[in-house]
Amino acid sequence: MGILSDSMIARGEQLASVALTCVSAIGLVAGAVPRVLPAAPEADIDAYLDGLDGLLVGGGQTNVHPSRYGQTADEARDGPFDEFRDEVALRLIPRTLSRGIPALFICRGIQELNVALGGTLIKEPDDLPEDKRHGTPKADNEDARYRLRQKVTLRKGGMLQQICGEDDLLVNSLHSFLIADLAPGLVAEAVAEDGAIEAVSVEGASGFALGTLFHPDYWASTDRASARILSAFGDAVRQRAKTQGAA
C-alpha cells in the first residue's frame, strides 16, 4: 500500500518523511506493507501507482498552497506550505481515482482531494474560542491534541454511516483549513455542528474513496468508529489485491 510522503528540510537536506501514525494505520488495515511515495515533483505518477492495492494520503504539518485553488497566499497567515507535496498529490489523486485504487484521504489528504477535483479551502478565523475552533487545541501531549472533542452528523444512508453504523460521531479536530467550495463529484458524508464539512466520498468511484478531516488513523486501535473506517478501507484493499491477483 502506498503512503504519500511530506517533504521537509533537516540540517539543510531535503527529505521525504512519513508520520509513524500512518505507518501504524497501514498495519492495522490488513498487515499491509507500506510503500513510501516520495513527494518529488518529477515523480512518475503511474509508476508510483503500478502494483498498489491501496493509497493512504494522510495529514501533515503543512497546508495546501492557496495558489492551487486560485487564491493569494500569505505565508504568515496560511503557512507553512509544502509545494513539493502539492505538486505530487494533485496529480496523484485523480490518477488513483481513475484507476479504481482504494484510497483514504485524511486531514491534509481530504483538502488535497477537494482541491485536486476543483474545490476550494478557507481558513477559519484566528479569534475563535478554543471550544469553537477546528484547529489544533492546546495540549501537553499527542493524545490530548488528538482527543475526540467534536461532534459530526453523518449523511443518512451515506457511505460513512453505513461503515460506522451510527448517525453521529465524536471525532478529533486539528485542521484550521476547511472546505469552502465542495469539488464537483464529491459528496458530503459528515458535517460539524457549525455546518463545516468533515468527511466526503467520491460519487461514482469504482473503488473505495473516502476523505475525513478528522484522524481515524490515530485512534484506530481503541475507537470503534475509527476502527471501522480503517477496517472498511482494509477490506477494499484486500479485495483489490485478490482481484488483481486473479487477473
N, C-alpha and C positions, 0 to 999 in steps of 0.2 A: 504494500500500500504506500502511496506517495504522501509526503508531507511537504508543503511548500515552506521553504526557509525564509527567515528575515535576512537582511544584510546589515552588518554592523562593522564599526571600526574599533579595534582594540590595539593599543600601542602602535597606532599608525597603520595597522594592517587591516585590509578589508576581509571580513569573514562572513561565512554563511552559518547562521545559528538557528536551532530549533528548540523550543521550550520542552523540557522533560515532561511537562504535563501532557503535551500532545503525544509524545512517545509512549507514555504510560497508557494513554487512552487507546492507542493502537493495539497494545497488548490486551486491553480489556475488550476490544472489539471482537477479536477472534484468534488471538495468538498470532496475529499477522506480523510480518517482518516489515518494519518501516524502511522506506527508501526516501532519503532526503533529496528534494528537488531544489538545488541552489537558486537563489534569486539573482541569476546572472542575466543581464539584459540581452546578451547574444544567444540565450538558450534556444535550442531546437525543441519547440513545444511538443510536436508529435513524437519525437524521440523520447521526451520525458514521459509521455503517456503510454507508449508502447509497453505492453506487458503488465500494466497496472490493473488491479481489480477494484481499486477504490482510491479516493483522494480526500485528504483532510486539509482544509485551508483554515488554519487556526488564528488565534488572536496574536497580538504583538504590542510592542511598546510605542508604536508609531501610528500615524493617521494617513489615510489616502490623501494625496496632494490635491487641493481643491481645483487646480487647473484641469484635472482629469474629468471633472464634471462641470467645466465652464465657469468657474469662479476664481476670483483673485485670492491668492494665498497671503497670509500674514504669519510668518514663522513664529512670532511670539504668541500669537493667539491660537493658531491652528496646528502648530507643530508638536513634536518633531515629526519629520517625514522619512520615508524610505522609498525613494523613487525607483530603485532597482527592483524592489518587490512589486511596486505598482506596475512597472513595465511587464514583468513576467505574469503576474496574477491576471491582469486584464486581457492578456492573450490566452492564458491557460484555461480560464474558466469557460469561455464559450466553446473551446475545443473539447473540453471534458464533457460538457453537456451534449454536444453534438455526437459524441462517440458513445453516449449512454453509460459512461463510467459512474458508478455510485459516488456521490460527493456530499460531504458535510462541511458547512461553512460556519465558523464560529467567530463572533465578535468582529475583528477587522475583516475576517473572511466574508461575513454577510454584507459588510459595507462594500467590499470589492465586488461581490456578486451583483449587488444593486447597481454599482457604477458601471461594471462591465456590460450590463444589459440595458444601459441608458438611463438609469435613475440618478438622483442627486442626494446629497447629505447636508445636514445642518448641525452646527454646534449648539448645544444647549447654553442658555445664559450662565455666566460665571457666578452670578449673585444669588442663585437659588439656595435655600436652606438644604442641609445635607439630606434630610429625610424626603426631599422632593427631587433630589438630583439622581440622574442616571450614572453620572461619572463616579469614578473610584472613591469610596468612602475613606475617611481617615481610619487607620488601623495600625496596630503594633505588630501584626504578623499576617502571613498569607491567608490562613484560614479565616481570619476576621475580615480581610479585604474581600474575600470571595464568599462571604456569608450570604445565605439565602435571605433576601430582605425586600424583594419587590414582587408584588402580585401581578400576574398576567392572566388574561382571559383568552381561552383558546376558541378558534373558529369552530362552530358546531358542525360536526361531520367532517372536519378537515383532517389533513394528514397528521398533524401533531396531536390532535385529540384522539385519533384512532391509535396512535402509538402509545400515548400515555394513559389513556382510559380515564381522563379527568377533564372537567370543564375549566378549571383554572389551576395555576401552579404558583409556587413561591420559588423565585429564581434569584440568582446573583445579578449584580448590575455594576459594571465597571467601564462603561462607554459614555463619553461625553458627546460623541457624534451620533446623531440619529438619522433615520431615513426621512428625507423630505419628500421628494417625488419618488413614488414606488415605480420601479422599472416595468415596462411592458412585459408581460409574461410571468411576473411574479405575483403570488397570492399571499396576502397577509394571513398568517396562521396563529398569531398571538399579538395582543395589544396590552400595553400597560394601562394603569388607571387614568393616566393623563392623555391617553389616546396614541401614544407613541407605538409604532410597530416594533415588535420584539422578536418575531420569527416569521419566516416566509418559506414557501415551497415554489418550485418551478412548474408552472402549469404545462401539462402535457409532456413532462420529461419522460424519456424512455428508461431512465434509471433513477434510483433514489437520489433526490436532490433537495436538501433541507438546509436552511440557514437560521441560526439563532444569534441574537445579540448577546444573550447570556451564555454562560460557560458550563454546559453539561459535562465537559471533559474533566472539570476539576473535582466534581463530587460523584463521578460515575460509579465509584465503589460503595457509596453509602446512601445516596439519594435515589429514591425509587424512580422518579421521573427521568433523572439524568441517566440512570442505568438503562431505562427502556429506550431512550433516544440512541444511546451507543449500541445497544443490542440490536435495534432495528437496522441501524447502519451496518453492523456486522453481518446480519442476516443477508442484506443486499450484496455485500462484498463477497460472502461465501457463495451465494447463488451465481454471481457474475463469474467467479473463479470456476465453478462447476460447469457452467455453460460454455465458457471459453475452452476449458479442458476437453469438453466433448466435441468441440467444433473440428 
